[in-house]
């Protein structure tokens, strides 16, 4: 799988664009501007163009509106399908690259946060933790189901003055305890 495509999709604005196009067949830039009102129009066009360049989106048609052609976008290649294939095939090298890209996108996001003129981690609700949990398979399933339920409650929130776009990322995996260290 093309790592640039995965990296492109890990951008929170592009992920929102991807989700909106995936859930709504035939989306225009105007539709996306309404769905993502907190994204400046120039940035929105830049993100869409990057997704077209990475072959995530394609122009499925053009509508003539008041003498101007408006592009209608659709999903061209769903990177999630490629990731699912890598998972199914247990391609360890590709799995490592997916995880590496994920981790690097977190570092880039945090690096961009640190470049702000003013930062206040507690006020901005910034946090990162690694919490070891001893869980049976059944307890893991319950934990993840509860986490998914929490996420479902907030996934469809529309942008507003009170809301800040935040990125929630996690990794959940078994780890080996070496030499009794935890």
C-alpha positions as CSV (number, residue, x, y, z in Angstrom):
1,X,0.0,0.0,0.0
2,X,1.2,3.5,-0.8
3,X,2.3,5.1,2.5
4,X,1.6,8.6,1.2
5,X,-2.0,7.6,0.8
6,X,-2.2,6.3,4.4
7,X,-0.4,9.4,5.7
8,X,-2.8,11.6,3.7
9,X,-5.8,9.9,5.2
10,X,-4.5,10.2,8.8
11,X,-4.9,14.0,8.5
12,X,-8.0,14.8,10.6
13,X,-9.5,17.1,8.0
14,X,-8.9,14.7,5.2
15,X,-10.4,11.9,7.3
16,X,-13.5,14.0,7.8
17,X,-13.7,14.7,4.1
18,X,-13.3,11.0,3.4
19,X,-16.0,10.0,5.9
20,X,-18.4,12.6,4.4
21,X,-17.8,11.4,0.8
22,X,-18.0,7.7,1.9
23,X,-21.4,8.3,3.6
24,X,-22.8,10.6,0.9
25,X,-22.7,9.5,-2.7
26,X,-21.6,12.3,-5.0
27,X,-20.3,15.2,-2.9
28,X,-19.4,18.7,-4.2
29,X,-17.0,21.1,-2.6
30,X,-20.0,23.1,-1.5
31,X,-21.4,20.1,0.3
32,X,-18.1,19.6,2.0
33,X,-17.8,23.3,2.9
34,X,-21.2,23.0,4.6
35,X,-20.2,19.8,6.4
36,X,-16.9,21.3,7.5
37,X,-17.6,25.0,8.1
38,X,-14.5,25.5,10.3
39,X,-12.2,24.6,7.4
40,X,-11.2,27.7,5.3
41,X,-12.2,27.3,1.7
42,X,-8.6,27.5,0.4
43,X,-7.6,24.7,2.8
44,X,-10.6,22.6,1.8
45,X,-9.6,22.8,-1.9
46,X,-6.0,22.0,-1.0
47,X,-7.1,18.9,1.0
48,X,-9.5,17.7,-1.8
49,X,-6.8,18.2,-4.4
50,X,-4.3,16.2,-2.4
51,X,-6.9,13.4,-2.0
52,X,-7.5,13.4,-5.8
53,X,-3.7,13.4,-6.4
54,X,-3.4,10.4,-4.0
55,X,-6.3,8.7,-5.8
56,X,-8.5,8.5,-2.7
57,X,-11.1,10.7,-4.4
58,X,-12.0,11.1,-8.0
59,X,-14.2,13.5,-10.0
60,X,-17.3,11.4,-10.9
61,X,-19.0,14.2,-12.8
62,X,-19.3,18.0,-13.2
63,X,-22.4,20.1,-12.8
64,X,-22.8,23.4,-14.5
65,X,-24.0,25.9,-11.9
66,X,-24.4,29.5,-12.9
67,X,-22.0,29.2,-15.7
68,X,-19.3,27.5,-13.6
69,X,-18.6,23.8,-13.5
70,X,-18.8,22.3,-10.0
71,X,-17.0,18.9,-9.5
72,X,-18.8,16.0,-7.9
73,X,-16.4,13.7,-5.9
74,X,-16.6,10.0,-5.1
75,X,-14.3,7.5,-3.4
76,X,-11.9,6.2,-6.0
77,X,-9.8,3.9,-3.8
78,X,-10.7,3.2,-0.2
79,X,-7.4,2.9,1.7
80,X,-9.3,1.1,4.5
81,X,-9.8,-1.8,2.1
82,X,-6.0,-2.0,1.6
83,X,-5.4,-1.9,5.3
84,X,-8.0,-4.6,5.9
85,X,-6.3,-6.7,3.2
86,X,-2.9,-6.2,5.0
87,X,-4.5,-7.3,8.3
88,X,-6.1,-10.4,6.7
89,X,-2.9,-11.4,5.0
90,X,-0.9,-10.7,8.2
91,X,1.8,-9.0,6.0
92,X,4.1,-8.1,8.9
93,X,6.2,-5.7,6.9
94,X,3.2,-3.8,5.7
95,X,1.6,-3.9,9.2
96,X,4.7,-2.4,10.6
97,X,4.6,0.4,7.9
98,X,0.9,1.1,8.7
99,X,1.8,1.4,12.4
100,X,4.9,3.4,11.7
101,X,2.9,5.8,9.5
102,X,0.2,6.1,12.3
103,X,2.9,6.8,14.9
104,X,4.6,9.4,12.7
105,X,1.3,11.2,12.1
106,X,0.9,11.5,15.8
107,X,4.4,12.9,16.2
108,X,3.7,15.4,13.3
109,X,0.3,16.4,14.9
110,X,2.0,17.0,18.3
111,X,4.9,18.8,16.6
112,X,2.4,21.1,14.9
113,X,0.7,21.7,18.2
114,X,4.0,22.6,19.8
115,X,4.6,25.2,17.1
116,X,1.7,27.3,18.1
117,X,2.4,30.7,19.6
118,X,0.8,29.7,22.8
119,X,0.2,26.3,24.3
120,X,-1.5,25.1,27.5
121,X,-1.7,21.3,27.6
122,X,-4.3,21.1,30.5
123,X,-6.4,23.9,29.0
124,X,-6.2,22.4,25.5
125,X,-7.0,19.0,26.9
126,X,-3.8,17.5,25.4
127,X,-2.9,14.1,26.8
128,X,-1.0,11.0,26.0
129,X,-0.7,8.0,28.2
130,X,0.3,4.3,28.0
131,X,-1.8,2.5,30.5
132,X,-1.1,-1.2,31.1
133,X,-4.3,-3.2,31.6
134,X,-4.6,-6.8,32.6
135,X,-7.7,-8.0,30.7
136,X,-9.1,-11.3,29.7
137,X,-10.4,-11.6,26.1
138,X,-14.0,-11.1,27.3
139,X,-12.9,-8.0,29.4
140,X,-11.0,-6.6,26.4
141,X,-14.1,-7.0,24.2
142,X,-16.3,-5.2,26.8
143,X,-13.7,-2.4,27.2
144,X,-13.5,-1.9,23.4
145,X,-17.3,-2.1,23.0
146,X,-17.6,0.6,25.7
147,X,-14.9,2.8,24.0
148,X,-16.7,2.4,20.6
149,X,-20.0,3.4,22.2
150,X,-18.4,6.5,23.6
151,X,-16.9,7.4,20.2
152,X,-20.2,6.8,18.5
153,X,-21.8,9.4,20.7
154,X,-19.5,12.1,19.4
155,X,-18.6,11.1,15.9
156,X,-21.4,13.1,14.2
157,X,-20.9,16.3,16.1
158,X,-20.9,19.3,13.8
159,X,-18.3,22.0,14.1
160,X,-19.3,25.0,16.2
161,X,-17.8,27.9,18.1
162,X,-17.7,25.8,21.3
163,X,-16.1,22.8,19.6
164,X,-12.5,22.3,18.7
165,X,-11.4,19.7,16.2
166,X,-9.5,17.1,18.3
167,X,-7.8,13.9,17.2
168,X,-8.2,10.8,19.3
169,X,-5.8,8.0,18.5
170,X,-5.0,4.8,20.3
171,X,-3.2,1.5,20.0
172,X,-4.4,-1.5,21.8
173,X,-2.3,-4.7,21.8
174,X,-0.9,-7.4,24.0
175,X,2.7,-6.9,25.2
176,X,5.2,-9.2,26.7
177,X,6.5,-8.7,30.2
178,X,10.2,-9.3,30.1
179,X,12.1,-10.2,33.3
180,X,9.2,-9.3,35.5
181,X,9.3,-5.6,34.5
182,X,5.9,-4.0,33.9
